[in-house]
Amino acid sequence: MPEHYFSADPGVPFEREAFTAELWGHELRFDTGSGVFSRGHLDHATAVLFKELEPPVQGQFLDLGCGYGVIGLAIAKAVPLANVTAVDVNERALLLANDNARAAGLASRFVACLPEQVPSDQVFDEIWSNPPIRIGKDALHELLLTWLPRLAPGGRMVMVVGKNLGADSLQRWLGEQGWPTQRLASSKGFRVLETRRA
């Protein structure tokens, strides 16, 4: 069976590759690696998310499916009053994300960990995600229904999803589950969706 970036411990040899990106006016350097999503570059979907949305203001943030930490570290860099928890099942991604946080001087406000390491009573003002659509619809639905209830009252989740990967049906499904979701933007084949907690 081929291994994927959402494998817990990818079997491919670990080779690092760095790149630099300007996100919300701040330059950040990222170490990436083999066996981790979007090695060596900022993926198109996440680039759309940054282009279409302004940085948040303050609060407790969750970077869901963080990879090597691009979204969460951009928030921590742009928002001095942000505290970011980043989760992924790929242990290589978590290693890179925490290394990138230390290198950027953001480790005091950013931590990447396995989902089960997040305290069960911790809630978040906002969840940001380029979700792992390719884990399959059932697994994705379970993932979202696990984390959406962790939003604080009035909180929101923002995510970017490819139109061809089911963004519009996902938006409808979330509404049917009692999580009203609207499209904030559409660009280059991607939808930016916002789900609000009532």
Helices and strands as residue ranges (DSSP letters): E 16-23, E 26-33, H 44-52, E 59-64, H 70-78, E 82-87, H 91-103, E 110-113, G 115-117, E 124-129, G 133-135, H 137-147, G 148-150, E 151-162, G 163-165, H 167-176, E 181-187, E 190-196
